[in-house]
Structures are given as structure tokens and as C-alpha cells.
Amino acid sequence: MNKKLVALALLAFGVAFADGPLGTVRYKLEFSDPGAGDRKVNNAVTRAYLGYAASLNDNVSAKVVADVAATDEDGTGKKRYAYLLKNAFGSWSNVSKDITLKLGLFGPAYQTQAFNNWGYNFIVDPVVIGRSNYKTGGSQVGVFLPSADLGAEVALKINGALTTTVGVLRGDGYKNVTGYSPASDCVGDMCNTAVELQFDVKTGIFLASFGSTLRPHLNDEGDDAVEASPNLHVGVKTDRLRAGYEAAATVDRGGKDDDDNQIFSTGLYGVFAVVPGLEAIARAEYFCTSADDSSIGRGFVGVGFLPAKKFKIVLHYDLEGRFMTNEAYWHTAGLASEFSF
């Protein structure tokens, strides 16, 4: 089925039964010092989501969202904007909300959960698909997340604490505008088809999410293999504190354990509400592959202001460095904001 036809059909549904437009706009003003005297100021709208939400009744709904992001694809340092589809799907749930079926274009369930748990991804992306959105020497190395893959997904609420999600997605797992591409080849009719299994636990102040996506491909010897992308998120969430640990990996991409394309990311974060409307934010991340020069670490601290329900302003400072090489660390200080409607 053509993805464009699915998107257009759901857009028509959204316009016909629209509850109203929705959107998010993100802006950054940053001073960066990547080393070697290459200091610069970045000033740009970094991301915009614009779309419609629609409800036919309490059990049937749909959403269509466009995703626009700034990128430096050709390494010139000049901001360019790429358009991709974030979501275009319909969903149905039974009366008790124990079963939810989603059909259309969307990304893996754990991506959405990771973004919701962290809550400040307009500054730093959470750990997803084993790769964080790092800058090295001033040039972007990350990937354009999340993706809109054609798929079907069923979420089963087992009890008040556990929800299980099973899905099949057909796509590349993310949308890339920065030159990073998978090393593995897909297999025949199963090309770019992924199966996902995710478990979400919420009990009291404790939350956890864990699972994996599995994708067939050809290994280095030309034999069938399966690429796995396991993920884990554990944390606590109260009215004043949100803290957690994240980890994600992509393994067996080249069909052997010592392949340079094995990817691992991990992170710790904390958000503390000092007083209403004022939050202290901290995050630490580590990313690596099996290549000797690919290990990168980041530390982040910031102060968040929340003058309105859907408006955030953050003053932040980032310190990053590449391990296993002689390259110096670099740092970024600036202001970031997010406005939603």
C-alpha cells in the first residue's frame, strides 16, 4: 500500500471530523564552542509539528502530523529544513479501553514512551534506537526522529499496572537526513519489515518500559540474520520529581558481534520542580559503537521556566567530549523554548 495514499486518506478523515489543529514549535539560541577556535552562534527554529486531531466518537480517533526539522545535511553549517511525516494513523479502542488498535503511519511504541518520560527532548533527545543526537566538531551526526512507518499495532492493558504492545512496521525505523544509513541489507519480501514487542509498567510512582524491535537482513556472509534493537527505561515520577535511566542498542547489524555498526546508548536524567513554574534539569549520556573513535559522552544541566501550561523556556549548558581519541571536549550554552497548542 502506498504511504502517500494512507496519509491522504487519514488527512481527509481528520479534516472531516477535526477536533482542532495541534502543533509544537521549538526554537534555540545557542553559543557553541566545538574547539579549534570554531566558536559560533546558532539561532533557528529547530523543529515544528503541525497537524490535526480528530474523533469520530469516544472509541475512534485519528491524527495527522507533519514534521519539519532543521538539518545540516551537507556539512556546510547552514540551516536547511526537511519535511517528513511524523504521524498519520487511526485508532480504535473498546469501551473499557483495555484494547487499542492503531493502523496507519507511526513510529515504534517505545520511541513515544521515551519522549514522554523525558519531557525535554526539544533540548536533548532521549535514548532511542541506540543512537543519541550528538554534535561532533560542530557538525550534526544524529538521525531525524521519530519516523512514520506503515504498520499495525495492538496495545493490551493486562491490568492496572501492565500494558503489552505488539506491532508490525514496514519502513526503515527512522528517517535520516544526516548521512547515517544502516550497513545491513534487508531480505526479499521482508525488506524493511520490523516486529516490535513492548512492555510498559506503571505502579505508584514507579514506571518502566522495555522491549525490542526485530528486523530481518542479510549478514556479512550473505545469510539471513535478524537485527535487534532492545530498549529499557526505568524511573520514578511524582508531582515534583521525575528521574530515570535509559538504554538502547542495535545489535547484529552486520551479522557478527564485533561489527563496527553495533550501537549502544545509555543515559540518566532528573527533573526537579523547585517551585511551581521552575524546574532544575540534569542529564548525562554515553554513546558508543565498537569502533575505537566513536565513544562520546555528554553532560547537561539547565533551568526550566513554565510560564504557561504548554510553554517551556530552558537556559542550559552542555559539556560534550569524545573518548578514545585526542580530540578536545566542546561545550554549548544557550536558550531553548517549546510552545504547543
C-alpha positions as CSV (number, residue, x, y, z in Angstrom):
1,M,0.0,0.0,0.0
2,N,1.3,3.4,-0.9
3,K,2.2,5.5,2.1
4,K,1.0,8.7,0.4
5,L,-2.4,7.2,-0.1
6,V,-2.7,6.3,3.6
7,A,-1.6,9.7,4.6
8,L,-4.1,11.5,2.3
9,A,-7.0,9.2,3.4
10,L,-6.3,9.9,7.1
11,L,-5.8,13.6,6.4
12,A,-9.3,13.7,4.7
13,F,-10.7,11.9,7.8
14,G,-9.0,14.4,10.1
15,V,-10.4,17.4,8.2
16,A,-13.9,15.9,8.2
17,F,-14.0,15.1,11.9
18,A,-11.4,17.5,13.2
19,D,-11.4,18.3,16.9
20,G,-9.0,21.0,16.0
21,P,-5.4,21.8,14.9
22,L,-2.5,20.9,17.0
23,G,1.2,21.8,16.9
24,T,4.5,22.3,18.5
25,V,7.2,24.8,17.7
26,R,10.8,24.6,19.1
27,Y,13.4,27.4,19.0
28,K,17.0,27.6,20.1
29,L,19.5,30.4,20.6
30,E,22.9,28.8,21.4
31,F,26.6,29.7,21.7
32,S,28.7,26.7,20.8
33,D,32.5,26.2,21.2
34,P,33.4,22.9,19.4
35,G,37.1,23.5,19.8
36,A,39.8,24.6,17.3
37,G,38.6,28.2,17.6
38,D,35.4,27.3,15.7
39,R,33.0,29.3,18.0
40,K,29.6,30.2,16.6
41,V,26.1,31.3,17.5
42,N,23.1,29.2,16.3
43,N,19.7,30.8,16.1
44,A,16.9,28.8,14.5
45,V,13.6,27.1,14.8
46,T,14.8,23.6,15.2
47,R,11.5,21.7,14.9
48,A,7.9,22.2,14.1
49,Y,5.0,19.7,14.3
50,L,1.7,20.8,12.7
51,G,-1.4,18.7,12.3
52,Y,-5.0,17.7,13.1
53,A,-6.5,15.6,15.8
54,A,-9.9,14.0,15.1
55,S,-12.5,12.0,17.0
56,L,-15.5,10.2,15.5
57,N,-16.6,9.1,19.0
58,D,-15.0,8.1,22.3
59,N,-13.6,5.0,20.8
60,V,-12.5,6.0,17.3
61,S,-9.9,8.7,16.6
62,A,-7.2,9.8,14.1
63,K,-4.2,12.1,14.0
64,V,-2.2,13.5,11.1
65,V,1.0,15.4,12.0
66,A,3.7,16.9,9.7
67,D,7.3,17.0,11.0
68,V,9.7,19.8,9.9
69,A,13.3,19.9,11.2
70,A,16.4,21.9,10.7
71,T,19.4,20.0,9.5
72,D,22.9,20.4,8.2
73,E,22.9,17.6,5.7
74,D,25.8,18.7,3.5
75,G,28.0,19.8,6.3
76,T,28.0,23.5,5.3
77,G,26.9,24.7,8.7
78,K,23.9,26.4,7.1
79,K,20.4,25.5,8.4
80,R,18.1,23.8,6.0
81,Y,14.7,22.4,6.7
82,A,13.5,18.9,5.8
83,Y,9.8,17.8,5.8
84,L,8.8,14.3,6.9
85,L,5.6,12.8,8.1
86,K,5.5,12.1,11.9
87,N,2.1,10.5,12.3
88,A,-0.9,9.6,10.1
89,F,-3.0,7.0,11.8
90,G,-6.4,5.9,13.0
91,S,-7.0,4.2,16.3
92,W,-9.9,2.2,17.9
93,S,-10.4,1.1,21.5
94,N,-13.1,-0.9,23.2
95,V,-15.4,0.6,25.8
96,S,-13.2,-0.3,28.7
97,K,-10.0,0.9,27.0
98,D,-8.4,-2.5,27.6
99,I,-7.6,-3.0,23.8
100,T,-6.4,-0.3,21.5
101,L,-5.7,-0.9,17.8
102,K,-3.6,1.5,15.7
103,L,-3.4,1.5,11.9
104,G,-1.5,3.8,9.6
105,L,1.8,5.6,9.7
106,F,3.7,5.9,13.0
107,G,6.9,5.0,14.8
108,P,7.7,2.3,17.3
109,A,5.9,2.5,20.6
110,Y,9.0,2.8,22.8
111,Q,10.0,6.0,21.0
112,T,6.8,7.7,22.0
113,Q,7.2,6.4,25.6
114,A,10.9,7.6,25.8
115,F,9.9,11.1,24.6
116,N,7.0,11.3,27.1
117,N,9.1,10.1,30.0
118,W,12.0,12.6,29.5
119,G,9.7,15.5,28.5
120,Y,12.5,17.9,27.5
121,N,13.5,16.4,24.1
122,F,13.4,19.8,22.4
123,I,16.9,20.3,24.0
124,V,18.2,16.7,24.2
125,D,16.6,13.7,22.5
126,P,16.0,10.7,24.8
127,V,18.0,7.5,24.1
128,V,16.3,5.8,21.1
129,I,17.5,3.1,18.7
130,G,20.8,3.1,20.3
131,R,21.9,6.5,18.9
132,S,21.8,9.9,20.5
133,N,21.7,13.3,18.7
134,Y,25.3,14.4,19.2
135,K,27.3,17.1,17.7
136,T,30.9,16.5,16.8
137,G,33.1,19.4,16.0
138,G,30.0,21.5,15.2
139,S,28.5,19.1,12.6
140,Q,25.4,17.0,13.2
141,V,25.8,13.3,13.5
142,G,22.4,12.2,14.8
143,V,19.3,11.0,12.9
144,F,15.9,12.5,12.2
145,L,13.5,11.0,14.8
146,P,10.9,9.8,15.1
147,S,9.7,8.1,12.0
148,A,6.4,7.3,10.2
149,D,6.4,3.7,9.1
150,L,3.4,1.9,7.8
151,G,2.1,-0.5,10.4
152,A,-0.4,-2.1,12.7
153,E,-0.2,-2.1,16.5
154,V,-2.2,-3.6,19.3
155,A,-1.9,-2.5,22.9
156,L,-3.4,-4.8,25.5
157,K,-4.0,-3.5,29.1
158,I,-3.3,-6.6,31.1
159,N,-4.1,-5.0,34.4
160,G,-3.8,-1.6,36.1
161,A,0.0,-1.8,36.0
162,L,1.0,-3.6,32.8
163,T,0.3,-2.9,29.2
164,T,1.7,-5.0,26.4
165,T,2.1,-3.7,22.8
166,V,2.7,-5.9,19.8
167,G,3.2,-4.4,16.3
168,V,4.4,-4.9,12.8
169,L,6.0,-1.9,11.0
170,R,7.2,-1.6,7.4
171,G,9.9,1.1,6.9
172,D,13.5,1.9,7.8
173,G,12.8,2.5,11.5
174,Y,13.7,6.2,11.4
175,K,14.0,8.9,8.8
176,N,17.5,10.1,8.1
177,V,18.7,13.5,6.8
178,T,22.2,13.5,8.1
179,G,24.1,10.9,6.0
180,Y,23.8,8.0,8.5
181,S,22.5,4.8,6.9
182,P,22.2,1.2,8.0
183,A,25.0,-1.1,6.9
184,S,22.8,-4.2,6.6
185,D,20.7,-5.2,3.6
186,C,17.1,-6.3,4.0
187,V,15.7,-9.7,2.9
188,G,13.4,-10.0,-0.1
189,D,9.7,-9.6,0.6
190,M,10.5,-8.9,4.2
191,C,12.6,-5.8,3.3
192,N,12.4,-3.2,6.0
193,T,9.7,-5.1,7.9
194,A,10.1,-4.9,11.7
195,V,8.2,-6.7,14.5
196,E,8.0,-4.9,17.9
197,L,7.2,-6.2,21.3
198,Q,7.0,-3.7,24.2
199,F,6.0,-3.9,27.9
200,D,5.0,-0.8,29.9
201,V,4.7,-0.9,33.7
202,K,3.3,1.8,35.8
203,T,2.6,1.3,39.5
204,G,2.5,4.1,42.1
205,I,5.4,6.4,41.3
206,F,7.4,3.7,39.5
207,L,7.5,3.3,35.7
208,A,9.3,1.0,33.4
209,S,9.3,0.3,29.7
210,F,11.3,-2.5,28.0
211,G,11.2,-4.5,24.8
212,S,12.7,-4.7,21.3
213,T,12.2,-4.4,17.6
214,L,13.4,-7.2,15.3
215,R,14.3,-6.6,11.6
216,P,15.5,-9.2,9.0
217,H,18.5,-8.5,6.9
218,L,21.5,-10.2,5.2
219,N,24.7,-10.7,7.3
220,D,28.3,-10.2,6.1
221,E,28.3,-13.7,4.6
222,G,25.0,-13.2,2.7
223,D,23.0,-15.3,5.1
224,D,19.6,-14.4,6.7
225,A,20.0,-12.6,10.0
226,V,17.9,-10.6,12.4
227,E,18.8,-7.1,13.6
228,A,17.6,-6.5,17.2
229,S,17.1,-3.1,18.9
230,P,16.4,-3.7,22.6
231,N,15.5,-0.9,24.8
232,L,15.0,-0.2,28.5
233,H,13.6,2.7,30.6
234,V,13.1,2.6,34.4
235,G,12.3,5.6,36.6
236,V,10.1,7.4,39.1
237,K,7.6,10.1,38.5
238,T,6.0,12.3,41.2
239,D,4.5,15.8,41.2
240,R,7.9,17.3,42.0
241,L,10.4,14.7,40.8
242,R,11.0,12.9,37.5
243,A,14.1,10.7,37.3
244,G,15.2,7.7,35.3
245,Y,17.7,5.5,33.4
246,E,17.5,4.8,29.7
247,A,19.4,2.3,27.5
248,A,19.0,1.2,23.9
249,A,21.1,-0.7,21.4
250,T,21.2,-2.0,17.9
251,V,22.9,-5.4,17.6
252,D,23.7,-7.9,14.8
253,R,23.5,-5.2,12.2
254,G,26.4,-6.7,10.2
255,G,25.7,-10.2,11.3
256,K,28.6,-10.6,13.8
257,D,29.2,-9.4,17.3
258,D,32.4,-7.4,16.6
259,D,31.0,-5.4,13.7
260,D,31.6,-1.7,14.0
261,N,28.0,-1.0,13.4
262,Q,26.9,-2.4,16.8
263,I,25.4,0.7,18.6
264,F,24.8,1.4,22.3
265,S,23.5,4.4,24.1
266,T,22.7,5.0,27.8
267,G,21.5,7.9,29.8
268,L,20.5,9.2,33.2
269,Y,18.1,12.2,33.7
270,G,16.5,14.1,36.5
271,V,13.9,16.9,36.6
272,F,13.1,18.5,40.0
273,A,10.3,21.1,40.5
274,V,11.9,23.7,42.8
275,V,8.7,25.8,43.0
276,P,5.6,25.9,40.7
277,G,6.8,27.1,37.3
278,L,10.5,26.5,37.9
279,E,12.4,23.2,37.4
280,A,16.0,22.1,37.7
281,I,17.1,19.7,34.9
282,A,20.1,17.4,34.6
283,R,21.1,14.7,32.2
284,A,24.1,12.5,31.4
285,E,24.6,10.4,28.3
286,Y,27.1,7.9,26.8
287,F,27.1,6.7,23.2
288,C,29.4,4.2,21.5
289,T,29.9,1.7,18.7
290,S,32.6,-0.9,18.6
291,A,34.8,1.5,16.5
292,D,37.6,2.9,18.6
293,D,36.9,6.6,17.9
294,S,33.1,6.5,18.3
295,S,32.6,6.8,22.0
296,I,31.0,10.1,23.0
297,G,29.8,11.5,26.4
298,R,27.5,14.4,27.3
299,G,26.6,16.2,30.4
300,F,23.7,18.6,30.5
301,V,22.3,21.0,33.2
302,G,19.6,23.6,32.9
303,V,16.8,25.6,34.5
304,G,13.3,25.3,33.0
305,F,10.6,28.0,33.3
306,L,7.0,27.1,32.7
307,P,5.0,30.4,32.4
308,A,2.0,28.6,30.9
309,K,0.7,25.0,30.6
310,K,2.2,24.4,27.1
311,F,5.1,26.8,27.1
312,K,8.6,25.9,28.2
313,I,11.8,28.0,28.3
314,V,15.1,26.5,29.3
315,L,18.5,28.0,30.0
316,H,21.0,25.2,29.5
317,Y,24.7,24.3,29.4
318,D,26.1,21.2,27.7
319,L,29.6,19.7,28.0
320,E,30.5,17.0,25.5
321,G,33.6,15.0,24.7
322,R,34.8,12.2,22.5
323,F,36.6,9.4,24.2
324,M,39.4,7.1,22.9
325,T,40.8,9.9,20.8
326,N,42.9,13.0,21.4
327,E,40.1,15.4,20.5
328,A,39.2,18.1,23.0
329,Y,35.8,18.5,24.6
330,W,33.4,21.1,23.4
331,H,30.6,23.0,25.1
332,T,27.3,24.7,24.3
333,A,25.3,27.3,26.3
334,G,22.0,28.8,25.3
335,L,18.3,29.2,25.5
336,A,15.7,26.8,24.2
337,S,11.9,27.1,24.1
338,E,8.9,24.9,23.2
339,F,5.4,26.2,22.5
340,S,2.5,23.8,21.9
341,F,-1.2,24.3,21.1
